[in-house]
Amino acid sequence: METLTRYFDQADAISLITAAILLVMSFMTWSVMLLKYSHNRRQRIAERQFLQQFWNRRDPSHFSDHDSHHALGRLAAAGLGAARYDSQHPVPGHGDLDGFVTRALRQALDVETAALEYGLTVLATVGSTAPFVGLFGTVWSVHHALLALGSSGQPTIDKVAGPVGEALVMTGAGLAVAIPAVIAYNLFTRANRLRLLEWDGFAYDLHAFLLVGKPPKPRPNLDNSTEQVLTAPVMLTENG
């Protein structure tokens, strides 16, 4: 704490601006981390409850719009809405429920995938640039300290060690900002992959249900083990 106080006491405008940039980066990182964690946790709980209730209904096609506040609900609304529209507006000689539902689910999945990546750009940018911002602060502080040392006319080691050591605080600050951002980015990226697998599996099951009218067999939770992730349903393709 004393080192930081001494650093800011002798810092010039550029050093203070650099420190302010790192502070803003750190605030953005922790804000994104907390917001995404809270949002993802609420969504996961709602999706698990919805998934259990949806297939346990007598007729899953009786879908309520109030379930559309999470990704699985919006996927169900897209698929069931496409099937309902196809049945209400048949085209003679062009009955293609398979392709119509597939397109609707694929479009809904694309929208949900884009929304899932919200905030990851901030984490990636901070994680890759914060060390260089800290390094710039270190270089500038060392340059500033050497200029002051040269003007004093007494280049002794005790006068060099203190200012240079204080300048290295900026390098540590840059790493302290970057490391949480990189860790959070990797964790959220992995969590997103697992959720995409669950969404793809639900879209595949819903697609099959709309074509043949038979609900799927119960599937193990993807969070139980990495091995189960490898056996999850493949992505829904344009061929259904």
C-alpha positions, 0 to 999 in steps of 0.5 A, a space after each residue: 500500500 505504501 508503494 502505491 501511495 508513493 507511486 501516485 504521489 510522484 506520478 505525472 498526468 500520463 501515468 495517472 491516465 494509464 492507471 485510470 485506464 487499467 482501473 476502468 478495464 478492471 471495473 468492466 471485467 468484474 461487471 461482465 463477470 458478475 452480470 453474466 454469472 448471475 444471468 446464466 445461473 438464472 437461465 440455467 435454473 429456468 431451462 432445467 425446470 422448463 425441460 422437465 415440465 415440457 416433455 412431461 406434459 400430455 401434449 407438449 405442443 400446448 405451449 404457453 408464451 410465458 415460458 419464452 423468457 429463456 432460450 429453450 422456451 424461445 426455441 420451443 416457441 419457434 419450432 411449434 410456431 413453425 409447425 402451427 403455421 405450416 398446418 394452418 397455411 398448407 401449400 398444395 404440392 409443397 408440403 415440407 414440414 421437415 424443412 420448414 421447422 428445421 429453418 425456424 429452429 436453425 434461425 432461433 439457434 443462431 439468434 440465441 448463440 449470438 446472444 450467448 456471446 454477449 460480454 465475451 468481447 470485453 473479456 477477450 479485449 481486456 485480457 489481451 490488452 491490459 498487460 500492454 497497457 501496464 507495460 506502457 505505464 512501466 516504460 513511461 515511469 522508468 523513463 520519467 524516473 531516469 530523467 529525474 535521476 539524470 538531472 540530479 547528477 548523482 547516479 547511485 543505485 539507491 536512487 535508481 532502485 526505488 523509482 524503478 521498483 515503483 514503476 514496476 507496479 504498473 506491470 503488476 497492475 496490468 497482469 492483475 487486470 488481465 488474469 481474471 479476464 482471461 480466466 473468466 473468458 475461458 470459463 464462460 466459453 466452456 459453459 457456452 459450449 455446454 449450453 449450445 449442446 443442450 440447445 442443439 439436443 433440445 432442438 433435435 428432439 423437438 424437431 423429431 417430435 414435430 415430425 413423428 409425434 413421439 417425445 424423446 427418451 430421458 437424457 442424462 444431464 450434460 453437467 455430470 461429466 465430460 464424457 457425457 458431453 461427448 455423447 450429446 446429440 449432434 447439431 441439427 442440420 439442414 437435412 433435419 
